[in-house]
């Protein structure tokens, strides 16, 4: 597996995000290793909140949430998925599979960091990966916050707006013109400043670095015989029988995942009878549009279980 590493100078002067990065190697599942990055804040002995981002963002997405969580006494940990942020970037889209991404995050969270009592906060691919981790490692998790995400099996078609997104990414990738900052802006209601847009572009000095963002839409299960379908069906079965406390904190403006909130709320035993907040005025990237509001709901949820 050939990998690329974004130069450190690309991450200089990030607006509102001066947390020092941490690094560790995990097996690349191809005979080598990959360096994964994460940031964290809050007391080292505080309840752990694992913040998983999605496509095509990175831990920078959580910059307005992390201080709120840390100030409330929580240990907030935000990794960069392989292929994103400061983490190493396999150079070919075919290097990226659903199973590999689940294993890369598992290795970091449990083999390296040895996290226990984790509250997952998963958005977009952060939920697709994170919900698999919860189902497959139930003893490590204390609770789940699902935010604009889901766990597709390919048994039901994706919304047309998602197919439009996938086609746009495939077309731009084939042409070598994938605009990461534009993709993030398209999922936000808030106009992003030039500095913030540049921060989303920072991990990708040129198109050679974008295999991860190009691959992710293509490995979402969209048919019943997808390679990830059986594992996701098994995850649904495990989660549907689990009493892990489960909060749905979806925005009021996400056409891609909005329909999944009610499905999760009525399917997950730990979600039944719970008041699930709607994050107002936010699009798909609700951390960007309303990060402090989402963080406040996470703090309230964790505090209610202590």
N, C-alpha and C positions, 0 to 999 in steps of 0.2 A: 504494500500500500504506500503510494507516494503521498506525502503530506506537505503542507505549506504552513508557515507560521508568520502571522502579521507582525511587522516590526513594532517595537514598543512605542516609538515616536508617533505612531498613528493615534495613540491614545492620550496624547498630551493635552492638557487644558480642556478636559471634558466638562461641559457645563453642569454644575450641581452634582458631580459624581467624582469625588476625590478619594474614595475608599481604596486602599492598597489591594492589589490583586494577590491571590494565593494560587499556587500551582502544584499539581501532582500528576504523576504518570499513571495511566490505566492501560490494561492490555487492549490492543487494537483489534483483537480477534482474527488477526492475519499473521501472527507470529512476531509482531513488534509491539510498540507502545505508542500512546498518544498523550500529549500534555493537555490536561484540562485545567481551566481557570475558574475561580470563584471569588466572590467578595462576601464579607460578612461583617455584621455589627451587632452590638448588644452583649449582654453578659454571657460569658462562656458556659455558665451553668444554668442559663435561662431555658425555658421551653423552646424547642427548635421549631422554626418555621422554614420550610424548604420552598423557595420561590423558583419555579420553573417557567422559563419563557418559551416562546414559540417561534414561528416563521414570520419574517426573516430577522427578528430582533435579537437582543442579547441582554445581559444582566442590567445594562444601562436603563432598560425599560422600568426597572423597579426602584429607580433612584429617589423618587418622592415617597415611596412606601417604606423603605428600609429605615429611615430615621424615626418614623412613627412607631414602627414595630420595636426598634431598639429602645426607644424612650419608655416604652411600656414594659420593659424588662424581658423581652423576647430575644432569642438568638436568631437573627435573620441571616439566612445563607442563600445566596443567589449564584448558582453556577452558570457558566456559558456552555450550551450544548456543543458537542463536537461539530466543527464546521462553522461555528458562530463566535462572535466576540473575540476574546483573547485565546480561546481554545484552539488547538491545532485543527487544520482543515484538510481532510482527505481531498485529493485533487480531482477525483472522478465521481460523478453522481452515483455510479454503480457501487461505490464504496459505502454508500448510505443505505441502510435497511432499517426497518422498524425495530427488528429484534436487536440489532447492533446498538441503536440509540438507547433502548431500554437497558441493555447491559452496560453501556458506558456510564450512564447516570447511576445505575445500581453500584457499580464498582467504586465510583467516587463517593457516593453517599454512605455506603456501608463498609466497604473494604478499606477505604482511605480515612474517611471522617468518622466511621463507626457511630453513625447517628441512631438514636433511639427516641421513642416518644415524639415522633415527627408529626407536625401538622403540614400537610401538603397544600400549597397554593399553586394550582396549575391552570395556565391559560393557553389556549391554542394547543400547539404540540406539547406544551408543558403538562397539559391534562392527558393527552393521548399517551404520553410516556409515563406520567406520574400515576395515573389510575392503574396502569399495568403493574407498576411497582407496588402499589398498595395491595392489589389483589394477590400478587405473588410473594409478598413479604409482609403479611399482616402484622406480625409481631413487632415490626419496626415503627408502625404508625399509630398515632393517637387520634387523628382527625383528618378530614379532607375539606378543603375549600375549592370548589370547582367554579371557575370564572371564565365564561365565554369559551367553552371547550366541550369535548365529548369523547366517546370511545367507539368509533365506527367499526362495523364488522363487514360492510359491503352487502349486507342483506337488505338495506334500504338505500335508495339513491341519495346522493348529496344534493343540496340546493343548487339551482342554476347559477346563482351568484358565485358559488364556490367553483363550479366548472368554468365560469368566465375567468376567475382568478387563475386557476390552473392553466388554462389555455394561454393567458397573457404571460405567465411565467415561462412556459415552454417556448413560446414564440420569442420572447426577449432573450431567453437563454441561448436559443439556437442562433440568434442574430448577434450575440455577444453584447447586448445592450441592457442587461438586467439592472434596473435602477432601484436599489434597496431602499433608499430614503423615500422615494416616491411610493413604494409599496406600503411602507409604514404610514406615511401621511394619508394614503387612501383609506386606511383603517381607523383614522382618528377624526373626531369632530373638531378638535382644537387645531388651529393653524400652528404648525411647528416653526420655530425660529430657524434661521440658517445654521446657527451653532448646533442646535439639536439634530437637525437633518444631517449635518456633517458627522455627528457622533454615531448615527446609525450607519453611515457609509464607512466609518473608520475601520472596521474589521476587514474591509474588502478593498485593498489597494488597486486591484484590477480584476477583470472578469475571471482570471484563473482561480481566484480565491472563492468563487461563488458556487462551487459544486453543491454545498449543503443547501442553500436557499433554492437552487434549481431542482434539487432532488426531492425535497420534502413534500411538495404537492403530489408527486408521482407515487409516493409510497404510502399515502393514505389509502386504507382498504376501500375500494369502490365496487367490488364484486364478491360474491360468496366464496369464490375459490382463491381469493387473494392469499399470498403467503402468510399474512398476519391475521387472517380471519379466525382461525381456530384458537389462537392464543387470546384474541380479544373476546371471543365468545366465552372462553373459560374465565376470563377476567370478569365479564358481566355476571356469570354464574356465581363466582366467589363474592363479588361485591354485593350482589342481590341477597346473599345469605349472611352478610356481615352487619354487625351492629355498630361499626365505627361511626362516630358522629360525623355528619356530612352536611355541609352548608353549600347551597347554590347562591353565588353572588354574581349574577349576570348583569350586563348593562341593558339599558333600554333602547340601544341603537346598534345592534349587531345582526345583520341579516344572515350571516354565515352560520352562527351557532345558536342564535336566539331560541330556536325551537327545542334545543336540548335541555334547557333549564328545567322546564316542567317535567320532562321525561325522567331526568335524574332525581328530581324532588319526589316523584311518586314511586320510583323504583327502589331507591336505596333505603333500607330500613332505618338507618341513622339519620335520614332526612325527614322522615314522616313526622308530622306534628310540629315541625320547626318553622319559625318565621324566616323566610328567605328574602334577603334584601334585594332590591333592584337599584343598581348604581345609575343615577340619573345623569343625563347629558353626556353620555359616553358611547363611543363606538366599539369596534372590535378590540382595539388596544385600550381597554379601560384603565390600565395602569397609567397610561400617558394622559388620558383625558381627565381622570378622577382618581389618581393614585392615593392621595390621603383619605378619601372617602372609603375606598376599598380597604386600605390598611386599617382604618378605624373599625370596620366590620370584622376584620380578622382578629384584631385585639379583643373586641367584645366577645367573639366566639370562643377564643382560647380562654379568656378570663371566666367565662361561664362554665367551663369544665374544670377549673382548678379548685 
